């Protein structure tokens, strides 16, 4: 039997206030403190509330005692018709149709086929009659291509989705059956941000086979030559970025201390800004007030005042790989690309800079951006698809995936399971991400998701890009944020998010 997906409204869950005081350094001071104001309550995550069920109308039919022969013939057909209508009202949209041949599963992903082939063979041998075909997809226009295929009834049965996409794809996703993995099991296995992102109401809609988040890359040689240590706070980060920036006689940047402050040539500026907003206690759905303005000002101070980055420099990932940037922000997925561009570059990652803490018990904050696997609601093989994903999510399978990815793309993906943290504690690239994973948050500001012009990430990114670009051009941060604030709920409402 098909699992019936519960209708629900998309509702943003309010997170804990990351920074009650708001302490991002102010733009004009070397080691400043943001004005202490009452914080806005940040709202992040992708949870929803279950809608109230509508009672199915009840029909009664009491014929007269004396019935004609024609009426006696009509009654059975009328009864069957009523039963059909009742069943129809209880079937979710699209639930009458299922697509695909029983036992044959198509899986769309981004990895090379060689990464998953050994696990597919292992599962097929243990489950005779099941045939799994993996199709490596280009990231270019991925969501548009996926949505088009699903609309045509062409699958795939299993597909990859970004952690922020659940609201966009919820009608196409089949909930995780409780007999495969209960909610309690899921919440215990994965980091809190994963449970928040992939849960809608009472339903879980995807399983991650990896995890990722923004982190800080360090050029080890540049820091060693300057006798510097990696920064712990944003104050230290700003000072170090200035110290490690060198210019020629006419003021052109030869070496940048950090790639930050603009949008057109700073990869993952979205996650950097999102991190600053959340650390400063800002509600990203309503980014108004002093705390929000201070976060934007601090992001742009590296261009407007410190002049450590400008529009003439190459994209930040390329500049870091070429050894021209001392500090660079990006997820661990960029490490393989950097190493391919420059195999001789000596680099590592360190935990993200945090605000100065008055209370040492205040939690650090990270910004998650990762992918997960979902099952198509109209697949003829939903039960098998979920069982296969459960097999892939087991510790032995994840270790095999990690090893295969490391051989294929230099760096594997961090494990998404809490009970596998210790396996990466000494990893030069991944340990910084795993260290902060329990405190990670997420929102719709995300780079490189390829969700298309109408996607939630693209639309939200465009609004904040307008703010940053205008502030860099000399406009007031508070006024620019006030101009976009009313547009954010309109974008989220397109995907049923209140």
Residue pairs with C-beta under 8 A, 6 or more apart in sequence:
2 95
2 98
2 382
3 174
3 175
3 177
3 382
4 90
4 91
4 92
4 95
5 92
5 173
5 174
5 175
5 203
5 377
6 50
6 51
6 175
6 201
6 202
6 203
7 51
7 92
8 48
8 49
8 50
8 51
8 170
8 200
8 201
8 202
8 203
9 48
9 49
9 51
9 496
9 498
10 46
10 48
10 167
10 170
10 200
10 492
10 495
10 496
10 497
10 498
11 47
11 48
11 49
11 497
11 498
12 43
12 44
12 45
12 46
12 47
12 285
12 492
12 497
12 498
13 43
13 44
13 45
13 46
13 47
13 196
14 41
14 42
14 43
14 44
15 42
15 43
15 44
15 45
15 278
15 441
16 42
17 39
17 41
17 42
17 281
18 42
18 278
18 279
18 280
18 281
18 363
18 365
18 441
19 39
19 279
19 280
19 281
19 355
19 362
20 39
20 281
21 34
21 36
21 39
21 281
21 358
22 34
22 35
22 36
22 37
22 39
22 280
22 281
22 290
22 291
22 294
23 33
23 34
23 280
23 355
23 356
23 358
24 34
24 234
24 276
24 279
24 280
24 294
24 295
24 298
24 355
25 31
25 32
25 33
25 34
25 234
25 235
25 238
25 298
25 301
26 32
26 33
26 34
26 294
26 297
26 298
27 297
27 298
27 300
27 301
27 304
27 305
28 301
28 305
30 235
30 238
30 239
31 235
31 239
32 235
33 356
34 280
34 290
34 291
34 294
35 290
35 294
37 289
37 290
37 291
39 281
39 282
39 291
40 281
40 282
40 283
40 286
40 288
40 289
40 291
40 292
41 283
42 277
42 278
42 281
42 282
42 283
42 284
42 441
43 283
43 284
43 285
44 196
44 278
44 284
44 441
44 442
44 443
45 193
45 196
45 197
45 441
45 442
45 443
46 163
46 164
46 166
46 167
46 196
46 197
46 198
46 199
46 200
46 442
46 497
47 196
47 199
47 200
47 201
48 200
48 201
49 201
50 201
50 202
51 201
56 86
56 89
56 90
59 82
61 78
61 79
61 82
63 71
63 75
67 75
92 377
93 171
94 171
94 377
94 378
95 377
97 153
97 378
98 378
98 379
98 380
99 153
99 154
99 155
99 376
99 378
99 379
99 380
100 106
100 155
100 157
100 379
100 380
100 381
101 380
102 380
102 381
103 129
103 130
103 131
103 381
103 384
104 131
104 133
104 381
105 130
105 131
105 132
105 133
105 157
105 158
105 379
105 381
105 384
105 385
105 388
106 132
106 133
106 135
106 155
106 156
106 157
106 158
107 116
107 132
107 133
107 134
107 135
107 156
107 157
107 158
107 159
107 373
108 135
108 137
108 146
108 156
108 158
108 159
108 160
109 116
109 134
109 135
109 136
109 137
109 159
109 160
109 373
110 136
110 137
110 139
110 160
110 371
111 136
111 405
111 408
112 136
112 408
112 409
113 134
113 136
114 404
114 408
115 401
115 404
115 405
115 408
116 134
116 401
116 404
117 134
118 400
118 404
119 391
119 392
119 397
119 400
119 401
120 132
120 134
123 130
123 132
123 388
123 391
124 130
124 131
124 132
127 384
127 387
130 384
130 388
132 388
135 156
137 145
137 160
139 448
139 450
140 450
141 450
141 452
142 450
143 165
143 168
143 449
143 450
143 451
143 452
143 455
144 452
146 156
146 159
147 169
147 172
149 155
149 156
150 172
150 376
150 378
153 378
155 376
155 379
156 376
157 375
157 376
157 379
157 381
157 382
157 385
158 373
158 374
158 375
158 376
158 385
158 388
158 389
159 373
159 374
159 376
160 371
160 372
160 373
160 374
161 169
161 173
161 206
161 371
161 372
161 373
161 374
162 369
162 370
162 371
162 372
162 446
162 449
162 451
162 457
163 193
163 194
163 197
163 198
163 208
163 368
163 369
163 370
163 371
163 372
163 442
164 197
164 369
164 442
164 443
164 444
164 446
164 449
164 456
164 457
165 449
165 451
165 455
165 456
166 173
166 197
166 198
166 200
166 205
166 206
167 200
167 456
167 492
167 495
167 496
167 497
168 451
168 455
168 456
168 495
169 205
169 374
170 200
170 205
170 496
171 377
172 376
172 377
172 378
173 205
173 206
173 374
173 375
173 376
173 377
174 205
174 374
174 375
174 376
174 377
174 379
174 382
174 385
174 386
175 203
175 204
175 205
176 186
176 203
176 204
176 205
176 206
176 207
176 386
177 383
177 386
180 386
180 387
180 390
181 189
181 204
181 207
181 390
183 199
183 202
183 204
186 195
186 204
187 195
188 418
189 393
189 417
189 418
189 419
190 208
190 416
190 417
190 418
191 211
191 368
191 416
191 418
191 437
191 438
191 440
192 438
192 440
193 368
193 437
193 440
193 441
193 442
194 208
194 211
194 368
194 370
194 372
194 416
195 204
196 442
197 368
197 442
198 204
198 205
198 206
198 207
198 208
198 372
199 205
205 374
206 372
206 373
206 374
207 372
207 373
207 389
207 390
207 392
207 393
208 370
208 371
208 372
208 373
208 393
208 416
209 372
209 373
209 392
209 393
209 398
209 401
209 413
209 416
210 370
210 371
210 401
210 412
210 413
210 414
210 415
210 416
211 368
211 370
211 413
211 414
211 415
211 416
211 433
211 437
212 331
212 332
212 333
212 368
212 369
212 370
212 371
212 413
212 414
212 433
213 331
213 332
213 366
213 367
213 368
213 369
213 370
213 433
213 436
213 437
213 440
214 268
214 271
214 272
214 275
214 329
214 330
214 331
214 352
214 366
214 367
214 369
215 329
215 330
215 331
215 332
215 349
215 350
215 351
215 352
215 366
215 432
215 433
216 230
216 231
216 327
216 328
216 329
216 349
216 350
216 351
216 352
216 353
216 432
217 320
217 327
217 328
217 329
217 330
217 334
217 335
217 338
217 347
217 348
217 349
218 230
218 326
218 327
218 347
218 348
218 349
218 350
219 320
219 323
219 325
219 326
219 327
219 345
219 346
219 347
220 346
220 347
220 348
221 323
221 346
222 244
222 255
222 323
222 326
223 229
223 230
223 244
223 326
226 243
226 244
228 240
228 243
228 244
230 350
231 237
231 239
231 240
231 327
231 353
232 351
232 353
232 354
233 353
233 354
233 355
233 356
234 298
234 353
234 354
234 355
234 356
235 356
236 353
237 258
237 327
237 353
238 301
238 302
238 306
240 257
240 258
240 326
240 327
241 256
241 257
241 258
241 260
241 302
241 306
241 308
241 326
241 327
242 257
242 306
242 308
243 257
244 255
244 256
244 257
244 258
244 326
244 327
245 253
245 255
245 256
245 257
245 306
245 307
245 308
246 253
246 254
246 255
247 253
247 254
248 254
252 312
253 307
253 308
253 309
253 310
253 312
253 313
254 324
255 324
255 325
255 326
256 308
256 309
256 313
256 319
256 324
256 325
256 326
257 308
257 325
257 326
257 327
258 302
258 308
258 309
258 325
258 326
258 327
258 328
259 265
259 266
259 267
259 309
259 313
259 316
259 319
259 320
259 325
259 327
259 328
259 329
260 266
260 269
260 272
260 299
260 302
260 308
260 309
260 329
261 299
261 300
261 301
261 302
261 303
261 304
261 308
261 309
261 472
262 269
262 303
262 309
262 310
262 311
262 468
262 472
263 269
263 465
263 468
263 469
264 311
265 311
265 313
265 314
265 315
265 316
266 272
266 309
266 315
266 316
267 315
267 316
267 317
267 330
267 334
267 447
267 448
268 316
268 329
268 330
268 331
268 447
268 448
269 299
269 447
269 468
270 445
270 446
270 447
270 457
270 461
270 464
271 329
271 331
271 367
271 369
271 445
271 446
271 447
272 299
272 329
273 295
273 296
273 299
273 445
273 464
273 468
274 284
274 367
274 443
274 445
274 446
275 352
275 365
275 366
275 367
276 295
276 298
276 299
277 284
277 287
277 292
277 295
278 284
278 365
278 367
278 441
278 443
279 295
279 354
279 355
279 365
280 291
280 292
280 294
280 295
280 355
281 291
282 289
282 291
282 292
282 295
284 443
284 444
284 445
284 488
285 488
285 489
285 492
286 485
286 488
287 481
287 484
287 485
287 488
288 478
288 481
288 482
288 485
289 478
290 478
292 477
292 478
292 481
293 477
293 478
293 481
294 477
296 467
296 468
296 471
296 477
296 480
296 481
297 471
297 477
299 468
300 468
300 471
300 472
300 477
302 308
302 309
303 309
303 310
303 472
304 471
304 472
313 319
313 324
314 322
314 324
316 325
316 328
316 329
316 330
317 328
317 330
317 334
317 337
317 338
318 341
319 325
319 328
320 328
320 338
320 347
321 337
321 338
321 341
321 342
321 345
322 341
322 342
323 342
323 345
331 369
331 370
331 433
332 349
332 411
332 413
332 414
332 429
332 430
332 433
333 413
335 349
335 410
335 411
335 429
336 409
336 410
336 411
338 345
338 347
339 345
339 410
339 411
340 410
348 428
348 429
349 428
349 429
349 430
349 431
349 432
349 433
350 432
351 364
351 366
351 432
351 435
351 436
352 364
352 365
352 366
352 367
352 432
352 436
354 364
354 365
363 439
364 436
364 439
365 436
365 439
365 440
365 441
366 433
366 436
366 437
366 439
366 440
366 441
367 440
367 441
367 442
367 443
368 437
368 440
368 441
368 442
369 442
369 446
369 447
370 416
373 389
373 392
375 382
375 385
375 386
375 389
376 382
376 385
379 385
391 397
392 398
392 401
393 417
395 417
395 419
395 420
398 415
398 416
398 417
398 420
399 423
401 412
401 413
402 412
402 413
402 415
403 412
405 411
405 412
405 413
406 412
411 429
411 430
412 430
414 424
414 430
414 433
414 434
414 437
415 421
415 423
415 424
415 434
418 438
421 434
421 437
424 430
424 431
424 434
425 431
425 434
425 435
427 434
444 456
444 457
444 460
444 492
445 457
445 460
445 461
445 464
446 457
446 461
447 457
447 461
449 455
449 457
451 457
451 458
452 458
456 491
456 492
456 494
456 495
459 491
459 494
460 488
460 491
463 484
463 487
463 488
463 491
464 484
466 480
466 484
467 477
467 480
467 481
467 483
467 484
470 480
471 477
471 480
492 498
